[in-house]
Amino acid sequence: MDDCNKQEVATEKEESQWVSTELEMLTKFKEETLQLREMLQEKSYNNFQFDIDPEADLTTLPLKLDCEVYNEATKATQLIIEENLKLKETVLAAYLKIKPIMYHDSQEEDDENYESQSSVIKVNKQIEAITNACYQLFYEIERLQKENTMASNQLKRLQITPETFQEEKKVEYYTGLPGYNMMMIIYRYTIANVTYHGNNSLTSFQKFILVLMKLRLNLSGEDLAYRFGVKAATSARIVSEMLNTFYIKLKPLIIWPNKDQRTRTMPIRFKQYFGSDIVVIIDCFEIFIERPSNLLARAKTWSPYKMHNTIKYLIGVTPQGTISFISQGWGGRVSDKHITENCGILDQLSPGDIILADRRFNIAESVSSKGALLITPNSAKGNNQLPAFDIERARKIAHITIQVERIIDFIRLKYKILQSTLKLSTFQDHKEMLSIDKIVTVCCALFNLCPCIVPIN
């Protein structure tokens, strides 16, 4: 409606201009007509004053004057008529010229308006399409941002950093340690400030976690390589290097307590049964290994008890439930007595100390040579039945010595590398120490950092 009103106003302005032009031309026509009349009168008067011949016949003078006046008047009239015709032709031509032009301009404006409206409609449609596309892009960007946030969070959870290991359950699952704080203490104590040469694609913390995951979950070299983004050979080398550091740093955690420490922390049941002089409870456990190709090695590692090739270790546990001694590895064929007498544990004894052991440990003489006492459950000889006192005593000893078996089982469950059948490559290390010995020692040291499984009372 606004466009139509504007067009009507424009048309009225043009028509009013045309009318004004015609009026001006008519006014000019009138003025020129009056001027012609005055000129005619003046010319007639001048002819009357100056064109009369003094010698002419006065009788013919009026007639002559009338003819001249008539002629002049006729000429003037014709001139006026011609001027009038010219003026009217001019006005008519102007009128005829203005009207078609006005109509033509209006048509062009209508066409232009139609084209403009079409262009506006087309542009509006394009704007609407672009707007819809922008909304779709906005929604797509919002969706991608959410996916990016989720992916970033997942990536952070998958990354191996101290920040991603702050969850207690995650720490316990991957490392076997009781919590984040303990893990960070061990990390700073072991390898945080140690510099290693060679591959630096992993941080010291990632190497720390890699070794613990190997001990805890017994992941293969390929698995660790994929998890940490390195080659399998690199992960194996890191385990070997870190294991040396772990062994050196953590071995001191396996402590043989002094008498004062034992007395102050002795559990009540031990005091009731045996007093405060019990220093250690000993037992042996075995780890399966691959069958060696060498016949001599195969014979030495064959265990008649497990019916498998094994490596055997003697472990000593305090009444408080901590590991105070772990021997080097021996072939599964070696007896418990031989290991006990040659592993170095008897050198830790002092006069008056008491050792608890299973009846298969026939080491009373070796222990007594150190001024110590060996207590084992009594066994009946032949068909003779044990006295009631010995039966009760054997029951108490068995009840206490079973704690060692619980600890051994606990270590195996916590560090699955001790459950598996170890490859022979595990034994390839420095001449003075086998890798498997370092693994067992580190696992026992880490166990001592966990909450005690033996009740105090």
N, C-alpha and C positions, 0 to 999 in steps of 0.2 A: 504494500500500500504506500509506503513512503516513496518508493521509486516512481510510482505513477503520479503522485502529487508533484514531485520534482519535475517530471516531464511536462505536466500541465502548466506549471508556473513558467517554465522556460518558453513554452509555446505562446502563452499570453504576453510575455515580455517581447517576443519577436513581433507579434502582431501589433502591439502598441507602438513599437518602433516604426513599423511600416506605415501605420496611420499618421504618425507624427511627420514622417518624411513627406507623405502626400499633402498634408496641410501646409507644410513649409513651401512645397512647390506651387500649390494653389495661391498662397499668399504672394509668392514671387510673381506669379502670373498676373495677379491683380495689380501689383505695383508696376510692372512693366507696361500693362495696359494703360494705366494712368499716365505714365511717362510718355507713352506714344501719343496719347491725346494732347498732353501739354505741348509736346513737340510739334504736333500737327497744328495746333492753334498758333504757336509761335511762328512756325514756318509760313502759315497763311498770312499772318500779320506782317511778317517781313516782306513777303511778296507784294503785299498790298502797299507797303511803304516804299520799297526800293525798285520793284520790277516794273513800275509803270513808266512807259515812255512819255516824256513831256510833249513830244510832237505828235503823239498818236491822236486818233480821232476819239474825242471824248464820248461820242455817242456809242461807240463800241466798247467802251471801257468796262461797263458793268458785265457785259456778256463775257468779255475776255477774262475778267476777274473771276466770274462764276465758273468758267471752264477750267481755269487754272486751279481754282479752289477745289473744284469737283475732282479734277485729276489727282491733285495732291491728297484729297480725302480718300479717293478710291485707292490710291497707292498705299496710303496709311492703313486703310481698312484691310486691304489685301495683306499688308504686312502683319497687321494684328491677327488676321485669320491664320496666316501661315505660322506666326509665332504660337498662336493658340493650338493649332494642329500639332506643331512640333512639340509643344509642351504636353499636350494630351498624349501624343505618341510616346513621349518620354515617360510620362506617368504610367501609361498603359504597359509600356515595355518593362518599366520598373516593377509594376504590379505582377505582370506575367512572369517576370524573372524571379521575383521574390517568392511567390507562392510555390512553384515547383521546387525551388531550392529548399524552402522550409520543409516541404513534404519529404524531399530526398534526405535531408539531414535527420529528420525524425525517424525515417526508416532505417538509416544507418545506425542511429542511436539504439533503435529497437534491436537491430541485428547485433550491435555491439553488446547491448544489455543481455541478449539471449546467449551470445557467446560467453560473456562474462559469467552469467549464471551457470552455464554449462561447465565453464572452467572452475568456478567455485565449487560446484557439486563434485566435479572430478577431484579437485584438490582435497575437499572434505573427505571423500572416500579414501584417498591416498593417506590422509592424516589418520583416519580411523584405522586403516590397515596397519600403518606404522605403529600407531598406539597399541593395537592388539599384539603386534609383533614385539613391541617393547615390554608389554605385560608378560608375554610368554618368556621373553628373555629374562625378565626380572624373576619370574617364578623358577626358571631354569637355574639362574645364578643362585637363588636362595636354596634350591635343592642341592646344587653342587657345593655350596658353602657348608650345608649340613653334612653332606657326605665327606667333605674335606675335614670338617671338625671330627667326625666319627673316625675317619681314617687316621687323622693325627693322633687322636686318643689311643686308637689301637696300636699305632706305631710306637707311641710313648710306652704303652704297656709291654710291647715286644722288645723295646730297646733295653739293653743291659746297662743301667746306670744306678748309682746309689738312690736316686729319687724313685725309680721304678721298683725298688726292693724294700720300700718302707713298710709294706704289708707283712705282718708277722707270719701269717700262714704261708705266704709266698717264700719267705726266707727259710722257714722250716722245711718246706717241700723241696726246694732246690739245693739247699746247703746242709740241712740237718742241724743247723745251729738254732738255739732257742729263741732268737729274736734279732731285730734290726740292730740294736745297740751292740749286742755281742758280736754280730757279724762285722760291724764297722771297726770295733776294737781289734778283732783278729786281722782284719784287712790292713789297718794302719800298723799293726805290730809285725806283720809278715812281709808284705811286698809293696806297701804304698810308696815308700821312698827308695825302692830298689830299682836300679837302671839295668835294662836288658838290651843287648845288642841284637841286630837282625831285624826281623819283621816287627814293625811298629803300627800295624794296622789296627791292633786292639789296644785299648787302654789297660792300665795296670789293674783296674777294677774288673774289667771284662775277663782278663786272664785269671784273676782270682776266682771269679764265679765259674769260669770254665773248668778249672781244676776241681772245685767243690761239686759241680754237677757231674763230673766224671766219677768221683768217689761216691756221691750220693745216689745217682741214678744209673751209673755204669753205662752211659751213652757211648755209642760207637764213635770212632773218629770221624766217620762220614756225617753222622748226626750232628756232632759238635761243629763240624765244618759248615754245614748248612745253617745252623742256628746263629753262628757268629760271623758268617760271611767270609770264611777263610778256606784254604785248602786242607784236606785231611792230613797231609804231612805236616802242615803248620800247626794244626791243633794237637797232633801227637808230640811235636817238639815243645809246644808250650806246656803240655802236661808234664813232660820230662823235666823241663827247666824249673817250672813252678814247684814240682814235687820235691826237688832238692831243697829249695828255700823253705817250703812248708816243713820238711823234716828237720832242718837245722833249727828253725824258729820254734816249732811246737814240741819237739822231743822233751824239752825241760818241763813241760806240763805233766809228764808222767813222773811223779815224785814219790820217793820212798820216805814216808813220814818218820820223824823222830819220835822218841818215846813220849815226850811231853805232849806233842800234838795228838798222838794216839790216845793218851789217857784222857785228855780234855774232851775229845769228840767220840769216845767209844759208845756205841749203842747199848741201851740198857740190857737187851737180851744177851749180848755177848758177855757183858759183865757178870750177869747172873750165872751163865753156864761155865765160862772159862776165865773170868777175871779180866784184867786190863792188859795182859801180856801177849795177846794174839796180834801178830804183825801182818800176816798175809794169809790168804786162802788161794791155793794154786790149782790150776787145771790146764788141760791142753785142748786145743781145737785145731781143726784141719780145713784147708782150703783146696778145692779141686783144681787141678791143672790139666792141660792137654797131655796126651801120652807122648813122652819123649821118643824120638827116633833112636837115640843112643841107648843101647841095651843096658849099660851100667846105670845110667841116669834113670831109666825106666824101672830098674830093680830097686834102686835106692828110694824112689818116690812112691813105690807101690805100698798102699796101706791095707793090711789084712783086715783091719776093723771096718774101713769104709769101702773096701773092694774097689778102689779107684786110685789113680795116681794123685797124690796130695802133697802139700807142704804143711808141716805141723809147727805150731807155735805154743809155747808155754806162757800163760798169762797169770799174773798175780794181782789179786784184788784185796783191798783193805776192808776191814769190817764196816767202814763208813760207806763203802760202795764205789770207791774210786779205783782206777787202774794204777797200780804202783810199779808194775813191771811187765815188760813184754820182751820176749826173747827174739833172736833172729830165727829165720826159717830153717827147718830141718826136713829131710826127706820123710815121707809118711811111714817108712819102714822102721825108723828109729823109735826106740821105746821111750815112754814117758820118764822112766828112771834116768836113762842116759841123758836126755835133754836137761832134766833138772840138775843133774850133777855137773853138767858142762856148759850151761847157758849163762852162769854168773849170778844167779839169784841167791845161791847159798853164801856168796861173798857179802851180801847185804845184811846177813843175820848177826845179831849180837847175843851174848850169853843171856839166857833167861827168856828169849823170844820163843813164841809158840807158832807153829805152822799147822794149818788145817788142810787136809788133802783127802782125796778118794783113796780107797784101799789098794788100788793098782799102783800107787806111788810107794814103792818099796825102797824108801830112802832114809829110813830111821838112822842108820849108822852115819850117813853123810851129814845129816842134820845135827846129830849129837856131837859130831866132831867140831862143830861150830859153837858148842855149848847151848844149843837150842833144843826144842822139843817138837817132835812131829806127832800130831794127833790125827788118827784115821779111825773110821768105824771098824770095830772088831768083827771078825768073821768066825763062824763056827768051824771047827775042825772035825772032819768025819761026820758021824751022826750025833755028835754032842750038840746040845742046845745051849745057847748063850744064857747066862744068868740074867735075871730081870734088870739088874743094874746096868749091865753091858748093853742090853736091848734099848733101854731108855737113853743111855749115853750115845749109842749109834743113831738113834732117832734124832737127837738134838744136833749131832754133827751133820747128819744128812740134811736137816732143815736149814743149817747155816751154809753148808757147801753148795746147796742148790742155788744160792745167790750168784755164784760165779757163772753157772749155766745160764741164768737169767740175763746176766750182763753180756755174755757171749752172744746169746740170741738177740739181745737188744742191739748190739753193734752190727750184727749181720743184717738185721732189718733196717737199721738206719742207713747203713752204707752198703748198697746192693752190690758193689764191686766185690765184696767178700762172699757173696752168695754164688757168684757165677764161676764157671770154669775158665780160669785165667789162661791166656795164650802164653806160649813159651817166650814170645817177644817181651813179655813183662819182666823177664829175668835179665834182659840185656841191659846192663848198666855198668857203673864203675866196679872195679874189682873188689873194693872193700865193702860194698853194700849193694844188694839186689834191689831193684825197683819194688818188688813185691814186699820186701821188708819195710821200705819207706812208706808204702801204702798202708800197711797194717799199723805201723807206729803212728802215722798221722791220724788214722781213724780212731785209734785208742786215745790220742791226745785230745781230739775234738770231742770224744765222748765225755771226757773229764770236764768239759765246759758246759755240759748239759745238766739239767736238774737230776739229783740223785734218785735212783729208782729203789734204793734200799731204805725202808722206813727206819727212822731213828730209834723208835721204841719197839 
